[in-house]
Amino acid sequence: MTSAISRIVRKVENIYWETRLGISTRGYFAATTPENGSYGTTSFNVIFAILAALRLRDDDVLVDLGCGMGRVVCCAALHRLRGVIGVEYEGELAQVARENAERLRGRHSVVSIVHGGAQDFDYARGTVFYLYNPFGAEILGQVMTRLEQSLRRRSRPIRVVYMKPRHESLMLEAVWLEQFDRWDAGSRRNLEHPVMFLRSRV
């Protein structure tokens, strides 16, 4: 299949899923600060594959850091989880994510959208964390510190998905995490960037 045809098929599939779920998450949004990444989307079939690989349980709380318009949050909420949380620094995107979560058809989990910085978020509830290259090394370092502190306060197994891992060295240097899988770009249909899968050593 040529790249042009692949793009058309991907676009049609994404429109299909947005229509089926009753949400609108397509588009581009430039970051308003240099430390935060711009908003872009991942194909639905890739998100579904990642969520399946995580083997989500009904006692999991999935946290999407830099949730944008809420595509991952909405896909996760199709599962029966203890909760789904989206964290988004940009107020405009957070509001769109909130509206998408409210409109979502087939929702099986309670969804909450937090407008604020990931470095200020309370990580105590989360067990699964999803990041699509949402910010630079400085904020990611702060996030990792807060996440480790939350594990010290409440020991629990966690999993971390880091897509388009620009600062993967920070993940690999965290002795309290171990990488248990990695998908290279192109290894799955519509997968445009590498994906790291990590878990806590507790």
QUIBELHU-V882774 format. One record per pair of residues at least 12 apart in sequence whose ideal C-beta (glycine too) atoms are under 10 Angstrom apart, sorted by sequence separation. I is the first residue (numbers start at 1). GAP is how many residues later the second one is. D is the distance in whole Angstrom. If there is no record, write none. Layout:
i;gap;d
I;GAP;D
I;GAP;D
//
This chain:
i;gap;d
14;12;7
27;12;7
28;12;6
64;12;7
72;12;9
73;12;8
74;12;9
86;12;8
101;12;6
131;12;8
182;12;7
183;12;4
27;13;9
28;13;9
62;13;10
63;13;9
73;13;4
98;13;8
100;13;9
118;13;8
147;13;8
182;13;7
183;13;8
25;14;9
26;14;10
27;14;8
62;14;5
70;14;9
72;14;8
73;14;10
86;14;9
97;14;9
98;14;9
99;14;9
129;14;9
160;14;9
168;14;9
181;14;8
182;14;6
183;14;8
11;15;9
26;15;6
61;15;10
62;15;9
71;15;10
73;15;9
86;15;8
98;15;4
181;15;8
182;15;7
25;16;6
60;16;9
70;16;6
97;16;5
98;16;10
118;16;7
119;16;8
144;16;9
180;16;9
181;16;4
182;16;9
25;17;10
62;17;8
67;17;9
69;17;9
84;17;8
96;17;9
97;17;10
98;17;9
118;17;7
160;17;7
162;17;9
165;17;9
179;17;6
180;17;6
181;17;9
67;18;8
68;18;8
70;18;8
95;18;8
97;18;9
117;18;9
129;18;7
158;18;10
159;18;10
179;18;7
180;18;7
181;18;9
25;19;9
60;19;8
62;19;6
67;19;3
69;19;9
94;19;5
119;19;9
158;19;9
160;19;9
177;19;10
178;19;10
179;19;5
180;19;6
56;20;7
60;20;10
61;20;7
62;20;9
63;20;9
64;20;8
65;20;9
66;20;9
67;20;6
68;20;6
93;20;9
94;20;8
95;20;8
119;20;5
123;20;8
161;20;10
162;20;10
163;20;9
178;20;6
179;20;8
51;21;8
58;21;8
60;21;5
61;21;5
62;21;8
63;21;8
64;21;7
65;21;9
66;21;7
67;21;5
69;21;10
94;21;4
118;21;6
119;21;9
126;21;8
159;21;8
164;21;9
177;21;5
178;21;6
50;22;8
54;22;9
57;22;9
58;22;5
59;22;8
60;22;6
61;22;4
62;22;5
63;22;5
64;22;5
65;22;5
66;22;6
67;22;10
68;22;8
93;22;9
94;22;8
117;22;7
118;22;8
119;22;9
120;22;9
121;22;8
124;22;10
140;22;9
161;22;10
176;22;10
177;22;7
178;22;8
18;23;10
21;23;9
56;23;5
57;23;9
58;23;6
59;23;5
60;23;8
61;23;7
62;23;7
63;23;8
64;23;7
65;23;9
66;23;7
69;23;9
70;23;8
74;23;8
77;23;10
84;23;9
92;23;10
119;23;4
120;23;10
123;23;6
144;23;10
177;23;6
178;23;6
20;24;9
47;24;7
51;24;6
56;24;9
57;24;8
58;24;7
59;24;10
60;24;9
61;24;7
62;24;9
63;24;7
64;24;9
65;24;10
66;24;9
69;24;6
70;24;9
73;24;6
77;24;7
84;24;10
91;24;6
118;24;8
119;24;6
122;24;8
123;24;5
126;24;8
152;24;9
172;24;9
174;24;8
176;24;6
177;24;7
47;25;6
50;25;9
51;25;6
54;25;10
56;25;6
57;25;9
68;25;5
69;25;9
72;25;10
73;25;10
84;25;5
85;25;9
86;25;7
87;25;10
88;25;7
89;25;10
90;25;8
91;25;10
117;25;9
118;25;5
119;25;10
121;25;7
123;25;9
124;25;10
125;25;9
140;25;10
151;25;7
171;25;6
176;25;6
17;26;9
18;26;8
42;26;10
50;26;10
67;26;8
68;26;9
69;26;9
70;26;7
71;26;9
74;26;6
78;26;8
83;26;6
84;26;7
85;26;8
86;26;7
87;26;8
88;26;7
89;26;8
117;26;9
119;26;9
120;26;8
121;26;9
123;26;8
124;26;5
140;26;9
141;26;8
144;26;6
148;26;7
151;26;10
168;26;8
172;26;9
174;26;9
175;26;8
176;26;8
14;27;7
17;27;4
39;27;8
41;27;8
44;27;7
47;27;9
48;27;6
51;27;8
52;27;10
66;27;9
67;27;8
69;27;5
70;27;3
73;27;8
74;27;6
77;27;6
78;27;9
81;27;8
82;27;8
83;27;5
84;27;5
85;27;5
86;27;5
87;27;5
88;27;6
89;27;7
119;27;7
123;27;4
124;27;10
140;27;5
143;27;9
144;27;8
147;27;9
148;27;9
166;27;10
171;27;6
174;27;9
14;28;10
16;28;8
17;28;8
39;28;10
40;28;8
41;28;8
43;28;10
44;28;10
47;28;5
51;28;7
68;28;8
69;28;5
70;28;8
73;28;6
78;28;5
79;28;10
80;28;5
81;28;4
82;28;8
83;28;8
84;28;8
85;28;8
86;28;7
87;28;8
88;28;8
89;28;5
118;28;8
122;28;8
123;28;8
134;28;10
139;28;10
140;28;10
148;28;6
163;28;9
164;28;8
165;28;8
168;28;6
14;29;6
15;29;10
37;29;7
39;29;4
42;29;7
47;29;8
67;29;10
68;29;7
69;29;10
70;29;8
71;29;8
74;29;9
75;29;9
77;29;8
78;29;7
79;29;6
80;29;6
81;29;9
83;29;7
84;29;9
85;29;6
86;29;9
87;29;7
88;29;9
89;29;7
118;29;10
121;29;10
124;29;7
125;29;9
127;29;6
128;29;10
129;29;7
130;29;9
131;29;7
132;29;9
133;29;8
134;29;10
137;29;8
138;29;10
141;29;6
144;29;9
145;29;10
147;29;9
148;29;9
163;29;9
164;29;4
165;29;6
13;30;7
14;30;6
17;30;9
36;30;7
38;30;9
39;30;7
41;30;6
42;30;7
44;30;10
48;30;9
67;30;5
69;30;9
70;30;4
74;30;5
77;30;5
78;30;6
79;30;6
81;30;10
87;30;8
88;30;9
89;30;10
123;30;9
124;30;6
126;30;9
127;30;7
128;30;7
129;30;7
130;30;8
131;30;7
132;30;8
133;30;7
134;30;10
136;30;8
137;30;5
140;30;6
144;30;6
147;30;9
163;30;6
164;30;7
165;30;8
168;30;10
13;31;6
14;31;9
17;31;9
37;31;9
41;31;9
44;31;7
67;31;10
69;31;6
70;31;6
73;31;9
74;31;9
77;31;7
78;31;8
87;31;5
89;31;10
123;31;9
125;31;10
127;31;5
128;31;5
129;31;5
130;31;5
131;31;5
132;31;4
133;31;4
135;31;10
136;31;7
140;31;8
163;31;8
164;31;8
165;31;5
11;32;9
13;32;6
68;32;10
70;32;10
74;32;9
76;32;10
77;32;4
124;32;9
126;32;7
127;32;7
128;32;8
129;32;7
130;32;8
131;32;7
132;32;6
133;32;7
135;32;9
137;32;9
141;32;10
144;32;9
162;32;9
163;32;5
164;32;10
10;33;5
42;33;9
64;33;9
67;33;10
74;33;8
76;33;7
77;33;8
87;33;9
126;33;10
128;33;8
129;33;9
130;33;8
131;33;9
132;33;10
133;33;5
137;33;6
141;33;10
144;33;8
162;33;7
163;33;8
165;33;10
9;34;10
10;34;9
67;34;10
70;34;8
77;34;5
87;34;5
126;34;10
131;34;8
133;34;8
161;34;6
162;34;4
10;35;8
31;35;10
76;35;8
123;35;9
161;35;7
162;35;8
10;36;10
73;36;10
85;36;8
87;36;10
131;36;10
160;36;8
161;36;6
162;36;7
74;37;8
85;37;10
160;37;8
161;37;8
73;38;6
159;38;7
160;38;4
29;39;7
73;39;9
87;39;10
159;39;7
160;39;7
29;40;8
73;40;7
85;40;7
131;40;9
158;40;9
159;40;5
160;40;8
27;41;9
70;41;8
85;41;7
158;41;7
159;41;8
25;42;10
27;42;7
83;42;7
87;42;10
157;42;7
158;42;5
25;43;7
26;43;8
70;43;7
82;43;8
83;43;9
157;43;6
25;44;4
67;44;10
83;44;10
84;44;9
85;44;10
86;44;9
156;44;8
157;44;9
158;44;8
24;45;7
25;45;6
26;45;9
82;45;8
89;45;8
155;45;9
157;45;6
23;46;8
24;46;10
25;46;4
67;46;7
81;46;9
84;46;10
88;46;9
89;46;8
156;46;7
23;47;7
24;47;10
25;47;9
62;47;8
67;47;9
81;47;8
87;47;9
155;47;5
23;48;7
25;48;9
61;48;9
25;49;7
39;49;9
60;49;9
61;49;10
62;49;10
63;49;10
64;49;9
65;49;10
151;49;6
21;50;9
23;50;10
25;50;10
58;50;10
89;50;9
151;50;10
152;50;10
23;51;5
39;51;7
58;51;9
63;51;9
66;51;10
67;51;10
151;51;6
22;52;9
23;52;10
36;52;10
37;52;10
38;52;10
65;52;10
66;52;7
76;52;8
148;52;9
18;53;9
21;53;6
36;53;6
39;53;10
56;53;10
65;53;5
147;53;9
17;54;9
21;54;8
35;54;9
36;54;7
39;54;6
65;54;10
76;54;8
63;55;9
75;55;10
18;56;9
21;56;10
33;56;8
65;56;8
87;56;10
14;57;9
17;57;9
21;57;8
32;57;8
33;57;9
39;57;10
73;57;9
17;58;8
31;58;8
32;58;6
63;58;8
65;58;10
72;58;6
31;59;7
32;59;10
72;59;10
30;60;10
32;60;9
63;60;7
72;60;8
133;60;8
29;61;7
65;61;9
71;61;10
132;61;8
31;62;10
63;62;8
64;62;10
29;63;7
61;63;10
63;63;4
67;63;8
132;63;9
29;64;6
61;64;5
62;64;7
63;64;8
64;64;9
65;64;6
66;64;9
68;64;8
61;65;5
62;65;8
63;65;7
64;65;8
65;65;7
66;65;7
67;65;9
131;65;9
27;66;10
60;66;9
61;66;5
62;66;4
63;66;5
64;66;5
65;66;5
66;66;7
68;66;8
29;67;9
60;67;5
61;67;7
62;67;8
63;67;7
64;67;8
65;67;9
66;67;8
67;67;9
25;68;10
59;68;7
60;68;5
61;68;10
62;68;7
63;68;9
64;68;8
66;68;3
27;69;9
65;69;5
66;69;7
129;69;9
57;70;8
64;70;9
65;70;8
25;71;8
56;71;9
57;71;9
128;71;10
24;72;8
25;72;8
56;72;7
23;73;9
54;73;10
55;73;10
66;73;10
127;73;9
23;74;9
54;74;6
65;74;9
24;75;8
25;75;6
65;75;9
23;76;9
24;76;7
54;76;9
23;77;4
51;77;9
22;78;8
23;78;8
65;78;7
21;79;8
23;79;10
24;79;8
51;79;9
22;80;10
23;80;6
50;80;8
22;81;5
23;81;6
36;81;9
18;82;9
21;82;8
22;82;6
23;82;8
35;82;9
36;82;9
65;82;10
21;83;6
22;83;5
47;83;9
21;84;5
22;84;9
33;84;10
35;84;10
63;84;10
20;85;7
21;85;7
22;85;10
47;85;10
19;86;10
20;86;8
21;86;9
42;88;10
72;89;9
42;90;6
41;91;9
72;91;9
40;92;8
39;93;9
40;93;9
37;94;10
37;95;8
38;95;10
39;95;9
63;95;10
65;95;10
37;96;5
38;96;10
37;97;5
59;97;10
60;97;10
61;97;10
62;97;9
63;97;10
64;97;9
65;97;10
36;98;7
37;98;6
60;98;9
35;99;10
36;99;5
37;99;8
60;99;9
62;99;9
35;100;5
36;100;8
34;101;10
35;101;5
33;102;9
34;102;7
35;102;9
37;102;10
31;103;9
33;103;9
35;103;6
36;103;8
56;103;9
31;104;9
35;104;5
55;104;9
35;105;9
54;105;6
33;106;10
53;106;10
54;106;10
54;107;7
53;108;9
51;110;9
50;111;6
50;113;8
47;116;10
46;117;9
42;121;7
42;122;9
40;124;9
37;127;9
53;127;10
54;127;10
53;128;7
37;129;9
53;130;8
50;133;8
49;134;8
53;135;10
46;137;9
50;138;9
49;139;6
49;140;9
49;141;9
50;141;9
46;142;7
49;142;8
53;142;9
45;143;8
46;143;8
47;143;10
54;143;8
45;144;6
46;144;5
53;144;7
43;145;10
45;145;6
46;145;5
50;145;7
54;145;10
43;146;8
44;146;9
45;146;9
46;146;8
49;146;9
43;147;4
46;147;9
50;147;8
42;148;8
43;148;8
42;149;9
43;149;8
46;149;8
42;150;8
42;151;8
40;152;10
42;153;10
13;176;10
14;176;9
13;177;8
10;179;9
9;180;9
10;180;5
9;181;9
10;182;10
6;183;8
7;183;10
6;184;8
1;188;10
//
